[in-house]
Amino acid sequence: MALVIDGESCVMRLTLGALAELEAGMAADSLMAMVERFESSNFTSRDVLALLGAGLRGGKCGVSEDALYHAEIAGGPIAAARAAAELLARAFTVPEA
């Protein structure tokens, strides 16, 4: 999936390493706790930034954490939160054969 940051389309992907990093960064007890946080809309803007940052690193997009904090994301904060939730959901979706 892609996210438009400062007018540039950036590919995002959550790798297993990124998920492990997120568990620690989001102080989640498990992967399911992370998912439940987003499903229940009980997430913070910091959670959104952590997810987007991990996805951008997994997609090998060269956006630094500092640049992400100051970036213009197409669609604003709501689009960023939706992209983070979709990215997390896709990480746990089994592709159809």
N, C-alpha and C positions, 0 to 999 in steps of 0.2 A: 504494500500500500504506500501511497505517497502523501506527503504533506508539503504545502507551499509555504516556504519560509523566506521572507524578504524577496518575494517574487521568483524564487527558484524552487523547482519541484525536487524534493528529497525523498528517496526511498527509505522506508522504515521496515524493520524486521526484528522480531524478538528471538534471540538465540537462547540456548539453555544457559549459557554464561550470563547473559543479560537478565534472565529471570532470577538467577541466584543473586545477582547484584541488586535487583529490585527488592527481593525479600529482605535483605539487610537494610537497604536504603529507605524502605517504606516501613521498617519495623514490623513486618508481617510475620506471623508464626509459621505460615505455610503459603504455598501457591494459592490454595483455595481461599485463604483469608484475604489475599490480595484481590482475587476475583470478586469475592463477596463485598468487599469495600466499594468496588465500582458498581456492582449490581444493585446495591442498596443506596447508591448515590451518597455514600458517606466518605467521599474522598476530598482531598485538599488540592489546592493549586500546586502545591509542592509535589503531590503524588502525580499529577498530570505531567509536570515538568520532568520528573524522574522517569516516567514511562516513555515520554517522547524522546528524552535523551538516550535512554537505553535502546529504543527502536532505531534511532538515527545512527548510533554506533553500530548496531547489528546490521544496518543497511549500508554501512561503510560511507556514510555521509559525513563530511568534515565540518559539522557544526559543533563548536565547543559549547560547554555548559554555560559559560558567560554569554556567548553570542545568543544562545537559545533564550536566556533570561531577558534579553533586550530586543529580540527579534519581533518582526511583524509577521504574525501567522495569519494566512488568508482565512477569513471567517471569524477571526478574533478568538476570545477565550472559550466560547461555546464550541466552536469548531475544533479547537485544540483538545477540549475535554472529550468530545465525541471521537476524535481520532485516537486518543489514548485508550478509551474504552474498546473501540473496535480492534485496535492493535492487540490488546490483551485477549479479547475474545477469539481472535484469529489464531493466537498462540495455542489455544486449547480446542480448536476445531479440527476434527479428523477429515482430511480430504477424501472426497468420494473417488472411488476407483473407476 
